Amino acid sequence: MNWMAWTLPSALFFITIAVMLTAMTVFEILRPCVERKGFLPIQTTRGDRLFIGLLSSAYIHLLFIGMTDLAIWIPFGISVVWLVIVLRWG
C-alpha cells in the first residue's frame, strides 16, 4: 500500500464508513425499513438518509477546507452532528 500516503485521519475515515455500511446492512437484514418522511423533502429509507448525510458531510469538509484555515476536527465534529440529525430526523 505504498502508492497512497495513509494518514491516521484518512484511515479512520474509511474504516468508519466501512463499519457504518456493515452495520446498516446487518440492521437492514434484521429489521427491514419502511420509507418515511422527515424534514427532508422526500420519503427516504435508512440507506437514503445515510447517503445524503455522508454526501453533505463531504460538502461541509470541502467548504471548511476551501474557506478557512481551521483544524480538520472542527468540520469533522459538525459533520458527525449533522449525520446524526439526518439519520434520526431526516
C-alpha positions in Angstrom: 0.0 0.0 0.0 2.9 2.4 -0.7 1.0 4.0 -3.5 -1.1 6.1 -1.2 0.0 8.3 1.7 -2.2 7.0 4.5 -2.6 9.2 7.5 -4.5 8.5 10.7 -7.5 10.7 9.8 -7.9 9.3 6.3 -7.6 5.7 7.6 -10.2 6.4 10.4 -12.5 8.0 7.8 -12.5 4.9 5.6 -12.7 2.5 8.5 -15.7 4.4 9.9 -17.5 4.3 6.5 -16.9 0.6 6.2 -18.2 0.0 9.7 -21.3 2.1 9.1 -22.1 0.3 5.8 -21.7 -3.1 7.5 -23.8 -2.1 10.4 -26.5 -0.7 8.1 -26.5 -4.0 6.1 -26.9 -6.1 9.2 -29.6 -3.8 10.6 -31.5 -3.9 7.3 -31.4 -7.7 7.3 -32.6 -7.9 10.9 -35.2 -5.1 10.7 -36.2 -4.1 7.2 -37.0 -0.4 7.0 -40.0 1.4 5.6 -39.8 4.7 3.7 -40.7 7.7 5.9 -40.9 11.4 5.6 -38.9 13.6 8.0 -37.6 17.1 7.5 -36.1 16.1 4.1 -38.5 17.0 1.2 -38.6 13.4 0.0 -39.5 10.0 1.5 -36.3 8.2 2.5 -35.1 4.9 3.8 -32.2 4.4 6.2 -29.8 3.9 3.4 -31.0 7.1 1.6 -30.5 9.1 4.8 -27.0 7.6 5.3 -26.1 8.5 1.7 -27.5 12.1 2.0 -25.7 12.5 5.3 -22.4 11.3 4.0 -22.6 13.4 0.9 -23.5 16.6 2.7 -20.7 15.8 5.2 -18.3 15.8 2.4 -19.5 19.2 1.2 -19.1 20.5 4.8 -15.5 19.4 4.8 -14.8 20.8 1.4 -16.4 24.1 2.4 -14.2 24.4 5.5 -11.0 23.3 3.7 -11.6 25.8 0.9 -12.8 28.7 3.0 -10.9 28.5 6.3 -7.6 27.5 7.9 -9.3 25.8 10.8 -8.3 22.4 12.0 -9.9 19.5 10.2 -11.5 18.3 13.5 -14.0 21.2 13.5 -15.8 20.2 10.3 -15.5 16.6 11.4 -17.5 17.4 14.6 -20.0 19.4 12.6 -20.4 16.5 10.1 -20.9 13.9 12.8 -23.7 16.0 14.4 -25.3 16.7 11.0 -25.1 12.9 10.1 -26.8 12.0 13.4 -29.6 14.6 12.7 -30.2 13.4 9.2 -30.3 9.7 10.2 -32.6 10.4 13.1 -35.0 13.0 11.9 -34.3 13.3 8.1 
